[in-house]
């Protein structure tokens, strides 16, 4: 079912999720079971999101994130529900975009698809978001869990060469914190484009990637 995002039930769920109040989330779901599977519609633009999008929304890292995700999933929330709007990001994309590894792990444990399409970065997987937005902990965790890294993912993470130069292993330095993109001019251009996409939640298409960096899909 669809529900306006300013519906009192939806507002109460958002507040409980952001506060990490698992008890309040449980009570709301007990009284209004439809919240677990509802599509919350922004009356200003028509964008739709799921309950798990609420739990992974920017800036992420809400208290008790893992427990909140588990509670929503147990109540029937779709772990791979897509955003409805200019892109089709899943909750895992959003957790990756916020470097929220705890919630990322909870989603994967609940069955989230590591290769789900829909990213604002070329419509690709959650790993594309994590790398493009410089969320390195999330990116490395996704690879550890089995996400498939293409050439530019691997280059940014120091897993492959970039422009013919082997990238060394990540170190706990300012370069590691800022990302391996600092080592490669092409990757810096990609990072600039990705930052713009993150700020506006706009979709970055194939042609933009090709013209800025000739990066394979």
N, C-alpha and C positions, 0 to 999 in steps of 0.2 A: 504494500500500500504506500501511497504518497502522503506526506505530512508537511505542512509548512514549517520552515525552520524556526519561525517565531511562535509556533504553537507552545503553550505552557508546558506540555509534556516533553517536547523536544528541548526547550530551554532548560528544564530541570535536569534532563539527562546530560546535556553539555556541561552544566555546572558540576554535577556529581562526578563525571569523567575527569574533568580538568582538576578537580580537587583530590582525585584519587580516593573518593569515598565509596569503597566497594559495597558497603552496607546499603547506602542510598541507591546505588545502581541496582542492587538486587531487589530492593523494595519497589523501585520504579518498574522493573521488568515483571515483578510479581503482579503489580496492579495494572500494568499496561504492557502486556506481552508483545503487542504489535511494534513496540519500540525497537526490538532486536532486529527486525527485518524491514523496518520502514525505510523509505527513501525520503530524506529530508530536503525539501525544495526551498532554495533561497528565493523569496518573493521578488527580490530586486532584479535578478537576472535569469532565474529558472534553473540554475545549476543544481544538481542533485548529488547527495552524498549519503553514505550508509552509516550505521552506528559505529562501525570500526574505523571509518574515516574520522569520526569525532575523536576517537581514541588515539589517532595518529596525526591529527592536525598540527600545523606549525604553531609553536616551535618544538612540539613533542616533549619527551622526558617528563610527562606528568607523573605525579606520585602513584605508586602501586600499578604502574602500567601493565605489567604482566598479569596481575590478578584481574584487572578490569577487562583485558582482552579475553582471558579465560572465561570470565562471567558472561560476557556478550556472546562468545562462541557457544557456550553451553546452552544459552537461551535461544540459539538458532541463527545468530548473525553469520552472514556469508563472508568467509575469510577472503574470497576473491571478488567481492563486489566491486564493480567499476564505478568511478566517478562519472557523473553525467554532465557534460559540458564541452569545453574546448579540447579536452583530452579525456582519456579513459583510465587514469591511474587507479590502481588498487591500493588498499591500505598498506601493503608492503612497500609500494613506491614511496608513500608518504613517510613511513618509518625510516626508510633508507635516506630520504631527502633531509631528515632531521638528525641523522646519525644516532638514532635511538635504537641501540643494539638490543637492549632488553626486550623491547616491544617487537623488534624484528624477529628475535628468537622465538617469542611467544606465537607470533603469526605463523612462522614456518613449522613450529611444533604442532600447530593446529591444522596444518595442511596447505598453507599458502603456496602458490605456484611460483617458484624462483624465476621462471622464464615468462611470467605473465606479461603480455604486451600492454601498451597504453601510456608509457612514459611521455612527459612533455619533451623529452629528448628523443626526437625521431620516432616516437611511438614504440619504444623498445622496453626492455626489462627494468626491474628495480635497480639493477647494477648500473645501468646507464645514468639514472638519476644520481645515485651515490657518487659515482666518479665525476660527473659533470659539475655537481655542486660541491665537490671537495669534501665529501663526508667519508673520510678514509677508513674509520673504524667500521662503519657499516659496509663499505665496499669490500674490505678484506674479509669481513665475516660472511658476506654473501658468497664470496669465492670459496671460503672454507667449507660452506654448506653445499657447494656444488654448482653454483651459478656459472654459466658459461661466459668467459671473458673474451671479447674480440680484441683486435690489435690495439685500438686506442685505450680500452680499459686496461689492458696489460701494460702498456707503456706508462700510463699515469700511475699505476701501482708498482712500477719497477719490476714487472714480471717479464718484460720483453724489451727489445731494443726500440729506440725511437730515432728515426732518421739515421740508422746505421750505428748508433752508439748504445752499447749495453748500459742499462741503468743499474746502479748498485742496489743492494738490499736497503729497505727503509731503515733510517736511523732516527733516534730521538733528538732531532735538531729542528731549528726553525724551518728548514726545508721540508722535513717530514711532516711537521704540523701544517705547513701551508700546502703541501702536496707535491707530488712528483711533476706536476704540470710546470713547475718553475724551471725544470731542466730542459724543456723543449718549447721553442717558439710556437710551433703549431699547436701544442697543447695549451699554451697560454691564450691563444686566440680562441680555442674551443672553450676554455674556462670563462673567458669574458662573455661569450655568447650564452653559455649556460647560466651565468650569474644573472644576466638580463632576463632569461626565461624564468628563473626561480622567483625573481622579484615580482613578475607580472603574471606568473602561472600561465604563460603563453606557450603554444606548441612550437617546437623547433623542427622544421621539416627537412627532408632529404636535400633539397637544393641549398638550403642555408649551410648545412654541414659540408656539402661538396665544395661550395664556393669559398668557405673559410679555411678548410683544412684538407680537402680531398680524403676524408676519412671513410673507409669502407663500412657498410652497414653490418 
